[in-house]
Structures are given as structure tokens and as C-alpha cells.
Amino acid sequence: MTDIKELLKEFKHIAENGREQIDKYLAEGKKVVGVFPYYAPEEIIYAGGLVPYGVWGGQGPIDKAKEYFPTFYYSLALRCLEMGLDGTLDGLSASMITTLDDTLRPFSQNYKVSVGRKIPMVFLNHAQHRKEEFGKKYNATIFKQAAERLEEICDVKITDENLKKACEVYNENRALKREFVKLCGDYSQTIKASDRSNVLKASHHMLKDEHNKMLKELIEALKAMPKEECKGPRVVTSGVITDNPALLQVLDDFNICVVADDVASESRGFKVDVDTSIEDPYMALADQFARMDEDPILYDPDIWKRPKYVVDLAVDNDADGCLVFMMTFNDTEEMEYPSLKQAYEKAGIPLIKLGYDQQMTDFGQAKTQLETFNEMVQLNRM
């Protein structure tokens, strides 16, 4: 019988020890490629027999990166560059970098003239007009160019056949993560908010076939258990990333059950599968990107679709409210907040905005907000 506690312990170790994972794959003779935010087509890397490694910043100092960015850039970008400059990412063969928000555009160029001297950059400039046929063709072309650049840097061959196989592995991983996320609401005493985060974060530090195997075991073990009563508030989370250990401890202390999320490093990245019936795998990846809707980072002329989607997440999952983790200086998230607030007020569902930064260690204000929220939820349940 699968030991759930041991599995969760292993996921936690992998999530918290990214450098160890890099060294592990290098020792196995594999080449590792960094995947920076947001939405780079990792399947291309995997298809070349390379190891995609998700770079999502993390806690730590920001010193060297300040030489390239003003202080009012959000901490995720600063920490990502810092990791390249301070040696945390040494050993990577290349890094895949996108330009999907205003911070990432200068980030790519700052990376090129700094970290790029030792870890070459594979540059992806997605077309935001992604639904039209010309946009799909453009994105398919730049994905193909990224593959050719990887072949040149890493001395590998990326065939269409291997890319199709990679899409199947990734589709399986996306489906398993969606199933796991759904199960978290039914097993909130076994899967705490921190456990949920670790399981999803570990996938950024592992080959997807390895993550699939572990996640299947966990899902099967959970489904064999009787469902558990949720002791604390059921919430939807929204933001860029929510993996700060101190923040997760606060959520655990209040028995917060995350029943769904609208987080860039989590569900936003795996809610849409690749259509493997499309013959050209690069067009299939472009088609997938075209169908990634309800995302503040991606252009959509229907501006009311997204607020409705985030409210529906709460309604459909019987959530008591939504926690919005607002990363300091993230203009994209800040600009859309009023529309989310308006939509939640109209639906009569509490929306709590929590200031967030990857360098934060003191979440005293968040504790106060969550304490009030928790009391309100308990009163409503009486």
C-alpha cells in the first residue's frame, strides 16, 4: 500500500531542492535547460532528450540583479536573474525565455548580456494575436526556430515524432495535475495547502514522466481513502505564484483548503492540453497557446470573460472566497484587480487581496486578514 506521507515528503524534498535536482540529472549525463516564466513550450526541450527545469525565482537575496533592473520590478523577475548570476543555475545548457509581459521584455535582454554569456538564451517572442491563423502560423514558426536553436546549442536532434510523443507525456501530466487539484478539496486534512503546492512545484524540477509516475501513486492512494471533512475555509487562489514557505505555513495554520486556483505557476499552465490530432506538432503547440484563455498575461478582446471565469471557479468548487496574492510591482495583476473585485462583489463572494513578494518572511498582515476571513466563514456555516 502506498504511504501517502512518504510520497508527500518526497514531493516536498524535490520542490525545495531544485539545485539538487539539477545536479542529479547532470550526474546522469543529461543536459538541463531552464524554462523561465511564462508558458514556454517545454515539450520541445523534452523531445530533444533534454531535461526542462522550471525557473520560478524563490526566496533569497537580490543583489547582482539590481545592476540590471530598477528596484520597482517585481521580485519574480529579479530573483530569476539573480539565480543565473549567483551560480544557482550553473550547469544549465540553455535557458528558454519568453516576453509575455512588460517586465519580461527587458528581462530577456538583461539576461542576454549577463547570464547569457555562460548559459545561452533560447528566445521566444510569442504573438499575442494568437487565435487568428496568421498568429498560429507565426507561433509555430518561432517554436520551430526555438527547436533549431536548442539543437544547435545542445547538439541534439528534435524530430517531429519525438515532439508528438512529448506532447502525449505532457498531456498526461496536465490531466493528472488537474485530477489532483480536484481531489485536494475532498482530502483537505491529508493534503494541506503546503502539500498541494509542493506536489505541483515538484513538476517544475522533474522530468514529466517521473512526475507522472509519482502523481499516479498519490492519486490512487487518495481515491482509496474516504473523503474528509474540510475544517477550514475553502478558497480559490489567484496570482502569479504562491509557493512562499512562510505564506503556506499561514494557510496551513488556518486550515485553508485550496479547492481551485488561478495561479500562473499552477493551474493556468496546465488547464489546456495539446491537440495531438494536429499533424504538425509545432502547429499543435501554437493551437494550444491559442486556446489558453482567461489569463491576464494573454491578450483577449473579451475583457469580461476573465472575471467571470475566476468567479465561476469559486462557485463551481463551492468555495467560501478567493485569495488574491498580489505581487508587488506586477502591473498586469494590479490593473485587472478592480474587475475581479467588482465581479466578486456582484456574486456576493468574499475576495481577499494579500500583498505578496518572494522575499517576504513576515506575513503578519495576512494572518490578521485570514483570521477575520476564517471567523466570517465559520459564522456563515452555523
C-alpha positions in Angstrom: 0.0 0.0 0.0 1.3 3.5 -0.9 2.4 5.6 2.0 0.9 9.0 1.3 3.1 10.7 4.0 6.3 9.3 2.4 5.1 10.4 -1.1 4.3 13.9 0.1 7.7 14.0 1.8 9.4 13.2 -1.4 7.5 15.8 -3.4 8.4 18.4 -0.7 12.1 17.5 -1.0 12.1 17.8 -4.7 10.2 21.1 -4.6 12.5 22.6 -2.1 15.8 21.3 -3.5 15.9 22.4 -7.1 19.7 22.6 -7.2 19.9 19.1 -6.1 17.7 18.0 -8.9 19.9 19.8 -11.5 23.0 18.1 -10.1 21.2 14.7 -10.2 20.3 15.0 -13.9 23.8 16.3 -14.7 25.3 13.3 -12.9 23.2 11.0 -15.0 24.7 12.5 -18.1 21.7 14.6 -19.1 21.6 18.2 -20.3 19.3 20.5 -18.4 17.5 23.5 -19.9 16.0 26.3 -17.8 12.4 27.3 -18.5 11.6 30.8 -17.4 8.0 32.3 -16.9 5.6 32.2 -18.7 4.2 29.4 -20.9 7.3 28.3 -22.9 6.6 25.1 -24.8 8.6 22.7 -22.6 7.7 19.8 -24.9 10.3 20.9 -27.4 13.0 20.6 -24.7 11.8 17.2 -23.6 11.6 15.9 -27.2 15.3 16.5 -27.6 16.1 14.2 -24.7 16.9 17.2 -22.5 15.6 18.0 -19.0 13.3 21.0 -18.7 13.8 22.8 -15.4 11.3 25.4 -14.3 12.8 28.6 -13.0 10.3 30.5 -10.8 12.6 32.6 -8.6 12.2 31.8 -5.0 13.3 33.1 -1.6 16.8 34.6 -1.4 18.7 37.8 -1.7 18.6 40.2 -4.7 22.0 41.8 -5.1 23.6 41.3 -8.5 20.2 41.6 -10.4 19.9 45.2 -9.1 22.7 46.1 -11.5 20.4 45.3 -14.4 16.9 46.3 -13.1 15.5 49.2 -11.2 14.1 48.3 -7.8 10.5 48.7 -8.9 10.5 45.5 -11.0 8.6 42.6 -9.4 10.6 40.1 -7.4 10.0 37.1 -9.5 11.9 38.5 -12.4 14.7 39.9 -10.1 15.1 36.5 -8.4 15.2 34.6 -11.7 18.0 36.8 -12.9 19.8 36.6 -9.6 19.7 32.8 -9.7 21.6 32.9 -13.0 24.1 35.5 -11.8 24.9 33.9 -8.4 25.6 30.4 -9.7 22.3 28.7 -8.6 21.7 27.7 -12.3 25.2 26.8 -13.2 25.3 23.7 -15.3 22.3 24.5 -17.4 23.0 24.1 -21.1 20.5 26.8 -22.1 17.5 28.8 -20.9 14.2 29.3 -22.7 12.8 32.8 -22.1 9.6 34.5 -23.2 8.4 38.1 -23.4 4.7 37.8 -22.3 4.6 40.8 -20.0 6.2 44.2 -19.7 8.9 43.0 -17.2 10.0 40.0 -19.3 10.8 42.1 -22.4 13.7 43.9 -20.8 14.4 40.8 -18.7 15.3 38.9 -21.9 17.8 41.5 -22.9 19.3 41.9 -19.5 19.7 38.1 -19.4 21.4 38.1 -22.8 24.1 40.5 -21.7 24.7 38.9 -18.3 23.8 35.3 -17.6 23.5 34.7 -21.4 27.3 34.8 -21.6 27.5 31.4 -19.8 24.0 30.0 -20.3 22.8 30.7 -23.9 19.3 32.1 -24.3 16.6 30.5 -26.5 14.4 33.5 -27.2 10.6 33.2 -27.7 8.6 36.2 -28.7 5.0 34.9 -28.7 2.4 36.5 -30.9 -0.4 37.9 -28.7 -2.8 37.8 -31.6 -2.7 34.0 -31.2 -6.1 32.9 -32.3 -6.0 34.1 -35.9 -4.5 31.8 -38.4 -1.6 34.2 -39.1 -0.9 34.2 -35.3 -0.8 30.4 -35.1 1.5 30.2 -38.1 3.8 32.8 -36.6 3.9 31.0 -33.2 4.5 27.6 -34.9 7.4 29.2 -36.8 9.1 30.6 -33.6 8.6 27.3 -31.8 10.3 25.6 -34.7 13.1 28.2 -34.5 13.5 27.6 -30.8 13.9 23.8 -31.5 16.6 24.6 -34.1 18.4 26.8 -31.6 18.3 24.1 -29.0 19.6 21.6 -31.5 22.5 23.9 -32.2 23.3 24.7 -28.5 22.8 21.2 -27.0 23.9 19.1 -30.0 20.7 17.1 -30.1 18.1 16.3 -32.7 14.4 17.2 -32.2 12.2 15.1 -34.5 8.5 15.6 -35.2 7.9 12.1 -33.9 9.6 12.7 -30.6 7.8 16.0 -30.2 4.5 14.3 -30.7 5.5 11.7 -28.0 6.5 14.6 -25.7 3.1 16.2 -26.2 1.4 12.9 -25.1 3.6 12.8 -21.9 2.8 16.4 -21.1 -0.9 15.9 -21.8 -0.9 13.1 -19.3 0.9 15.2 -16.8 -1.6 18.1 -17.2 -4.5 15.7 -16.8 -3.0 14.2 -13.7 -2.4 17.6 -12.1 -6.0 18.6 -12.9 -7.3 15.5 -11.2 -5.0 16.0 -8.2 -6.1 19.7 -7.8 -9.8 18.5 -7.9 -9.1 15.8 -5.2 -7.4 18.3 -2.9 -10.9 19.7 -2.0 -12.0 16.3 -0.8 -8.9 15.4 1.2 -8.0 18.7 2.9 -6.8 17.1 6.1 -4.3 14.8 4.3 -3.3 17.3 1.6 -2.6 20.7 3.3 -2.1 23.9 1.2 1.7 23.4 1.5 1.4 19.8 0.3 -0.6 20.8 -2.7 1.9 23.5 -3.6 4.8 21.1 -3.2 3.3 18.4 -5.4 2.7 21.0 -8.2 6.0 22.8 -7.7 7.9 19.5 -7.9 6.8 19.1 -11.5 8.9 22.1 -12.5 12.0 20.3 -11.1 11.4 16.8 -12.6 11.1 15.0 -15.9 7.4 14.8 -16.5 7.3 11.0 -16.9 8.9 10.8 -13.5 6.3 13.2 -12.0 3.5 11.3 -13.7 4.6 8.1 -12.0 4.7 9.6 -8.5 1.5 11.6 -9.0 -0.4 8.5 -10.2 0.6 6.7 -7.0 -0.6 9.6 -4.9 -3.9 10.0 -6.7 -4.7 6.3 -6.4 -3.9 6.3 -2.7 -6.1 9.3 -2.1 -9.0 7.8 -4.0 -8.8 4.7 -1.9 -9.5 6.8 1.2 -12.9 8.0 2.5 -13.4 11.7 1.8 -12.6 14.1 4.6 -14.4 17.0 6.1 -13.0 20.4 5.4 -12.2 22.1 8.8 -11.3 25.5 7.4 -12.3 27.9 4.7 -12.5 26.5 1.1 -10.8 29.0 -1.2 -9.7 29.8 -4.7 -6.3 31.3 -5.0 -5.2 33.7 -7.7 -1.9 35.3 -8.7 1.5 34.6 -10.3 3.0 32.2 -7.7 2.1 31.2 -4.2 5.0 28.9 -3.0 6.5 31.0 -0.3 7.0 28.6 2.7 6.1 31.2 5.3 2.9 32.1 3.4 2.0 28.4 3.0 2.5 27.9 6.8 0.0 30.6 7.4 -2.5 28.9 5.1 -1.9 25.6 6.9 -2.3 27.2 10.3 -5.8 28.4 9.4 -6.7 25.0 7.8 -7.2 26.8 4.4 -8.3 24.3 1.8 -7.4 25.4 -1.8 -10.1 23.8 -3.9 -9.1 25.5 -7.2 -6.5 28.0 -8.3 -6.0 30.7 -10.9 -2.2 30.8 -10.4 0.3 31.2 -13.3 2.8 28.7 -11.9 0.0 26.2 -11.2 -3.3 25.6 -13.0 -3.1 28.4 -15.6 -0.1 26.4 -17.1 -1.8 23.1 -17.3 -5.5 23.7 -17.9 -5.3 23.3 -21.8 -4.0 20.2 -23.5 -2.2 19.9 -26.8 -4.4 18.6 -29.6 -2.4 15.6 -30.8 -4.7 15.1 -33.8 -3.0 18.0 -35.5 -0.3 16.6 -37.8 2.3 19.3 -37.4 3.4 19.2 -33.7 4.5 22.9 -33.9 1.1 23.9 -35.1 -0.4 21.8 -32.3 1.6 23.8 -29.8 0.5 27.0 -31.4 -3.1 25.8 -31.3 -2.8 25.0 -27.6 -1.4 28.5 -26.9 -4.3 30.0 -28.9 -6.8 28.2 -26.6 -5.2 29.4 -23.3 -7.9 31.9 -22.3 -9.0 33.7 -19.1 -5.4 34.8 -18.4 -4.3 38.4 -17.6 -1.0 37.9 -19.3 -2.5 36.9 -22.6 -4.4 39.3 -24.9 -8.2 38.7 -25.2 -10.5 41.3 -26.6 -13.4 40.0 -24.4 -12.3 41.7 -21.2 -15.3 40.4 -19.1 -14.5 36.7 -19.8 -11.8 36.5 -17.2 -13.6 38.0 -14.2 -16.5 35.6 -14.8 -14.1 32.7 -15.1 -12.4 33.4 -11.7 -15.8 33.8 -10.1 -17.1 30.6 -11.7 -14.1 28.8 -10.2 -15.3 29.7 -6.7 -19.0 28.9 -7.5 -18.3 25.6 -9.2 -16.0 24.4 -6.4 -18.2 25.6 -3.5 -15.5 28.0 -2.3 -16.1 30.3 0.6 -14.0 33.0 -1.0 -11.0 33.9 -3.2 -7.5 34.9 -2.0 -5.7 37.2 -4.5 -1.9 37.2 -3.9 -0.8 40.5 -5.4 2.9 40.5 -6.2 4.4 43.9 -5.6 5.0 45.9 -8.8 3.3 43.4 -11.0 1.4 45.8 -13.2 -0.6 43.2 -15.1 -2.2 41.7 -11.9 -2.7 45.2 -10.4 -4.5 46.5 -13.4 -7.0 43.7 -13.5 -7.8 43.6 -9.8 -10.7 46.2 -9.9 -12.6 44.0 -12.4 -12.1 40.9 -10.2 -13.2 42.8 -7.1 -16.3 44.1 -8.9 -17.2 40.6 -10.2 -16.8 39.0 -6.7 -18.8 41.8 -5.1 -21.6 41.2 -7.6 -21.6 37.5 -6.9 -21.6 38.1 -3.1 -18.4 36.1 -2.5 -15.6 37.4 -0.3 -12.4 38.5 -2.1 -9.3 39.0 0.0 -6.3 40.8 -1.5 -2.9 39.8 0.1 0.3 41.7 -0.7 2.9 39.3 -1.8 6.6 39.3 -2.5 9.1 36.4 -3.0 11.4 37.9 -0.4 8.7 38.3 2.3 9.2 36.3 5.5 6.7 38.1 7.8 3.0 37.6 6.9 1.6 39.2 10.0 -0.9 41.3 8.0 -2.0 38.2 6.0 -2.6 36.4 9.4 -4.9 39.2 10.5 -6.8 39.2 7.2 -7.2 35.4 7.2 -8.3 35.4 10.9 -11.1 37.7 10.1 -12.0 35.8 7.0 -11.9 32.5 8.9 -14.3 33.8 11.6 -16.7 35.1 8.9 -16.7 31.7 7.2 -17.3 29.8 10.4 -20.2 32.1 11.3 -21.8 31.6 7.8 -21.6 27.9 8.3 -23.5 27.9 11.6 
